[in-house]
């Protein structure tokens, strides 16, 4: 059994982009876990309508 694993999870979020406005998108998080406890988010990305993969740093979470 491995203690340190890399886990990928996808969830729906509302993001805000200055050029597009409010955006409902699926965001995939890649996290490093130690025995099931998340330690660090390694990478977060989202897919666009055209199939491109974009980094989530260009959009902010909207509340």
C-alpha positions in Angstrom: 0.0 0.0 0.0 1.3 3.4 -1.0 1.2 6.2 1.6 1.8 9.1 -0.8 -0.5 9.1 -3.8 -1.5 11.6 -6.6 -5.3 12.0 -6.9 -7.2 13.7 -9.7 -10.7 15.1 -8.9 -13.1 17.0 -11.1 -15.9 19.3 -9.8 -18.1 22.0 -11.2 -17.3 25.6 -10.2 -18.3 29.1 -11.0 -15.4 31.2 -12.3 -15.2 34.8 -13.4 -13.1 35.9 -16.4 -12.9 39.6 -17.2 -13.3 38.9 -21.0 -16.1 36.3 -20.7 -17.9 37.2 -17.5 -19.4 34.4 -15.3 -18.4 31.0 -16.4 -19.7 27.6 -15.2 -16.9 25.1 -15.8 -15.5 21.8 -14.7 -12.2 22.2 -12.9 -9.8 19.3 -12.4 -7.5 19.4 -9.4 -4.4 17.2 -9.1 -3.5 16.8 -5.5 -0.8 15.0 -3.5 -2.2 13.0 -0.6 -0.7 11.2 2.4 -2.9 8.3 3.5 -6.0 10.0 2.1 -5.3 13.5 3.6 -4.6 16.1 0.9 -1.2 17.8 1.3 -0.7 20.1 -1.7 -2.5 21.0 -4.9 0.0 20.4 -7.7 -2.1 21.7 -10.6 -5.6 22.9 -11.4 -6.9 23.1 -15.0 -10.1 23.5 -16.9 -11.3 22.4 -20.3 -12.9 24.9 -22.7 -15.8 24.4 -25.0 -13.3 23.8 -27.9 -11.4 21.1 -26.1 -8.4 23.2 -25.1 -6.9 22.9 -21.6 -6.3 26.1 -19.7 -4.7 26.9 -16.4 -7.0 28.2 -13.7 -4.8 31.1 -12.8 -6.4 33.4 -15.4 -9.9 33.1 -13.8 -10.9 33.8 -10.2 -13.5 32.1 -8.1 -16.7 34.1 -8.0 -18.8 34.1 -4.8 
